[in-house]
Amino acid sequence: MYGSSEWENSPWITLDLEDWKPLTEGRSPVRYRKKVILFHQEDLADEVFIVKSGRLRITSYQEDGAEKQLYIAERGALVGESSCLNGKVHQSTAVAIVDSVVWRVPVSELQKKMKEDWQLTQRIIALLCRKKDVFYRQILDLSFKQATHRIASQLVNLCRQYGKEHKKGVCISIHFTQQDIAGIVNASRVTVGNVFNMFVEQGLLVREGKYFIVTDLDAMKKMCSD
């Protein structure tokens, strides 16, 4: 990780697999191919999902077809816990962005383990709070910031979470698409592409193969607030 943030608001969520050992030990994971849906919005929430490898996109849909990407579940992320604990249907849809391996844990087992293991319960509460902070920041950004600022903010988040030092700046060490960014900042892919091109022209961003490099992280941070 390159640097840190006092307020963790990155929608790319990754956690230590060891945190979920009480739920995963002795349980066989399931492999999902790219674009396969793990659960639909309004499905009965009777399982939680823990990402062993790969990446899931968590998205909420409206009746008119509009969608809002909520977060990206990376290795170690727990998905669906809020709806399960509330005894409700899923409020979003989870789809594998890439080939992924995921543990599925019945809600009855989740509740049982939470009663037995206070540390596990604390980790789940902490994760729920972290997701709340992510959603709160998204509401603020959508209410008060222009698309350019929101896109810059996501690049800064990616640098903080996945950045590696590079001779040209900070290399974001995971593969992501402009559509991934568009879904999170509630903009079109065309808008994201135009902003990326602007950053390239300004010398703030370069691409090498499938990776993006932020050449001046301080200047990119400034873009978030100007």
Buried (B, 14 or more C-beta within 10 A) or exposed (E): EBEEEEEBBBBBBBBEBEBBEBBBEEEEBEEBEEEEEBBEBEBEBBBBBBBBBBBBBBBBBEEEEEBBBBBBBBBBBBBBBBBBBEEEBBBBBBBBBBBBBBBBBEBEBBEEBBEEBEEBEEBBEEBBEBBEBBBEBBEEBBEEBEBBBBBBBBBBBBBBBBBEEBEEBBBBBBEBEBBBBBBBBBBEBEBBBBBBEBBBEEEBBBEEEEBBBBBBBEBBBEBBEE
